[in-house]
Each structure stands twice: as C-alpha cells, then as structure tokens.
C-alpha cells in the first residue's frame, strides 16, 4: 500500500510524469513552526544538476495546502504538493510493449493488468523520493533538538575513496553504464528507549521505510553482515558508564530492537541505475521474441548520489513516529483482545447488565485500539496496545458514557464527534429522521431546532442533498461540535445561535417545508429514575424541563413554527413516551391539524407530527398503523437515554 505508519502516518501518491505528486502526513503535532523555505536545504541537495544526476530539471518547491496556518502546523493532516513540469513522456514505451531490464515495468504491468503508467517509471520512479525527503524534513522537526542527521555516499562502484567518485562517474557515463553505491547514515543524539519489540523494532521500522526507496537492495545496522564473520568477544560493545555509552558501536546504537543512546549507524545499498545508454536485450510480448532495446529518457549514472537524502529522510520518519508517540516513555502494555473485553465487561456488568456491558466493551476496545468490532471477534487472541486501560475502565465503571470516552457516536451510519456539553445521539432518533425523509423526499428547506451535535440536520442533508438544511441551538459548545461534524461529513448546513423559547423565528428568514426537533422533555422529578450515565454526565439543559410545564419547549416551538412553516409544511418532534396524549391536545390547541403520534420499534409512543390547520377546519386526529392519537403503554418513566 502507499500508506505507512500508525502514530505518524504517510500517504504517498503521484507518478513521475503526472501533473502532480505529493504526500499527506497525519499525526504531525500542532504548533510546529514550518514554511516552504525550511524544506530548501534538503531538497536542494536532492535536486538534479550535479554530476551523475539526471538532466531533468524541476523546481521542486513544495506547496503546503493543508495542516498549516499562520506559519505553524495545526494538528490536521499536512499535505505537500510538487509540480512535474520537465517531462518527456515520448522517451518511454507504452505499458506492455517493451520491458526495460531490472525495472518495475513488467511486474507493474502484471500486477495492474496493463493499466500502470509507464512514463518515467510511473509510481515506481525515483522521483517519488522527493515527497519522502520532504516528509523527513517534517519528521526531523518532531524529534528532540539534539538529534542530528549525517548522510554521505560511502561507496561508489565498490570504491570507498571519495576523491575518485567523479572520475568513476565520468567513465561510467562514457561507457553508457551506471554504478551502484552505499550510503552511510549516522544519527547522533538519539535518546535510549525508542522501539517496540517484537515487530516494531527500530531496525524493523527503519528497514521498512528504507526498502521503500526505489533502488535500495540492502540495509545493515552497525557492523551488519561483518558481525556474522566475527566472534562475540570482538563484536560485543562494552558498557562504559550509567548512561549506556559503549567502547565500540558494532550494534549501531540498537540493542533488542530499542535504541541504546549511542549513535544510530545504518548503511544502505543502492543498485546501479538500471536505465543505461548501452544497447540491451529484452522480451517483446507483442512478438513473443527477444529484441534489442536502447533506453531513452534522461537516466543518471548513480542513483545513490541522491539516495542519501532519501535514506536520511526514512530514518527521520521512523524516528519522528516513535518520538511523537512515545517521547521516551515506557511502552503501553500489549494485552490480548479477549482479556480487554473480559475486563471491561466484568467492570461494567453491575452498572449495565452483562449484555450491554459486553457491547460497551467491544465498542471501547475497537475504538481505542483502532480496529473494527469484526476484527476483534475474528481474532480475539491478538494483542492490542491500549495506554491507560485501567483509567479508562475506572471512568466507564463510574458511569461515564463510552461515547464521551471515545469522542464519537454512531448515528444513521455515520460517526459523529461528541464531547461533554453536547447530547449524545441516540439510535431511536434515527427513526425520526426516517419518518421525515420518507414523507418529505422533495422538501426544499428544513430546520432542526436544538441541533446538539448536528446529527439530525446532517443526516437530513445527507439523505436530501438538494435541500437547504438549517439548524439552531442556544449552546455555543453544541454549535462548535455541529460545525465540526458538518465539515467532517461533508454535509453543509446553516448553523445559527437561537433560543427555541424566544427568538427562533427572528433568527431565520423565509419559510420551511419541515421543522423538526428533539428538545428537552424529561421532567425533573424523573431524574432519579434515569440511568446515571445520562443523568450525571450529559448536559442537563438538553435533558430536563420543569415538572409543572413538561411541554415548555414543544409549545414554544409550535407557536413560532406557525409563522415559519410553508403551506402544508410539517412539524415533527421526538417526545417523551408518556406525553403522547398531552402532545396531541397541545398541538390541536395551537391550531395544528393531522396530529399523529407514532410508536417506535419497541412499541413506545416516541414521535409526533402535525401540520397547520386551515382557518375554518376542525382538527381531527388520524389513526391507523403505528400512528396513535391517544396515550397508551407504560407508566414507568423513560430515561433520556432512550432519546
């Protein structure tokens, strides 16, 4: 795949001769000073023009299009774009017509069924190291200030005498040939403690990144393969002091997959550039025969000259990801998934009962572990890294809603951001959305009163994309969360601060085809019967109404809606399950007709709708199906958790 990392994640895209190539970096901390100029030093070292590099000339100036504001990273994904301007695509054969020896032409043609872009090597070109070098610049800014990177070309064509490199390049170019090389990387000032054995060791992560660089055929740490020809008495690095400094550094600064505080030493082997000017033979799939091939384009005799920057960038990326997450702290424990689920379930069963406790446990483990619930159940023995699990369990056992713990809640197939101060969306409210959209599929303008997280308004907008959807709330915190959800879910809605009890009509011009609301409706005297995870944690202003006026919000909205609804417009509410009959009477008294009380999937009267009556008409209730006009059902108070 073209995405790498967990804590510091890279997504690489583009081709050698496409119009653009670039990279998106997720996990960059907010507040890092950054500008396009700060990439110049490393990108200039990679830029073509020096002896042995490609004649292709590109400016390689990064365009930072997201994740940066007023010269500092925002914490959002950072995206860097680079333009391709100096391309000569005619120099390259069409995919599948001629396979260049030791290139990815044939393997890409086989894997992608001939749809790969062959121009300049396409996605397999060394051109793709450009955004990797840029990512390394950002990663270096995430590391401690004392960390310093040194990279150099240690060997060329088997020669380690740097004074002869230029001569070797001239000779290879004159002969139409190319040379391999070895890049040596040294990182000073790396703190001890980076690395996550077994599978995220420093060597494992660094090698993964380094082998992604086109042309890399070997990576060794410290003495590398030479250690295999040595003996323990000669290879052991003897400790000198309490800080872990050693007399030698055959380990290359890594013991047990973890940095030991000494210099990190890595050598990277690059193959010779496979594009050479000499005539070669290749297989022609069109004729089924071998044929002569002379490669065009603008190859360079030694790709390792520019690979040094890619190697340093790869090490920085691996280090930045480790530093950004661990900061030299002890690693969070790895725990089997089934143990996590069992522990959470046992802790929550006294509060919720076993079945609901297990559902919360699955939701928690999946959300905090970054896996799906299906993956949890399919491989329960696999381990998860969950930092602070004991604290999470303690908060959940105290009644904190799992949605606040995870920072999100599911609604109508979408994930909504939520936090304290904003009511958590409920599955039952999805039925209200379904009712509105089924009866008003061509509605042009809708209003959600008391929007909270924006779940109703956004769900309406996603299902009725041509409609204008507005939403109101009196709480600034709710409006901020609703705005964030609107952006994330790409559902533009009009958000306004308005008081449902007072100035709703003054805040919105024009009329609406539908007004919908899930306002506060729980009488304060029923609070004691509510589940503590709702009563003690969710905002009381979104839950409770006075005992002596339980229809306070419904009446105020209904009165203002008489001025705001278009002819034949509909008014829809989610209601308290014991309020069906009183809601019907109130709406009739306020001049509405076709008042309907609808039961939810559990048979409880939880929704109401109405439309404005004509001046001379006498309102008559509708009956039939699951629509009721009189109260019936339970006499027990329903917690607001059922909203």
ABEGO torsion letter per residue (X at the ends): XABBEAABBBBBBEBAABABBBBBBBGBBBGBBBBAAAAAAAAAAABBGBBGBBABBBAGBBBBABGBBGGBBAGBBBBBBBBBABBBAAABBBBGABBBBGBAAAAAAAAAGGABBABGGEAABAAAAAAAAAAAAAAAAABBAABBBBBBBABBGGBABAAAAAAAAAAAAAAGBBBBBBBBBBBBGBBBGBEBOAAABAAAAAAAAAAABBGBABBBBEAEAAAAABBAAAABBBBABAAGBBABAAAGGBBGGBBAGBBBBBBBBBBBBABBABBBBBBBAAAGBBBBBBBBEBBBABAAAAAAAAAAAAAAAAAAAAAAAAGGBBBBBBBBAAAAAAAAAAAAAAAAEAAAAAAAAAAAAAAAAGBBAAAAAABAABBBBBBGAAAAAAAAAAGBBAAAAAGBBBBGGBBBBBBBGBBBBBAAAAAAAAAAAAABAABABBBBBGAEAGAAAAAAAAABAABBBBBBBABAAAAAAAAAAAAAAGBBBBBBBBBAAAAAAAABBEBBABBBBBBBABBAAAAAABBAAAAAABBAAAABBBAABAAAAAAAAAAAAAAABBBGBBBBBBBBAAAAAAAAAAAAAAGBBGBBBBBBAAGBBABBBBBBBBAABBBBBBBEEABBABBBEBABBBBAAAX
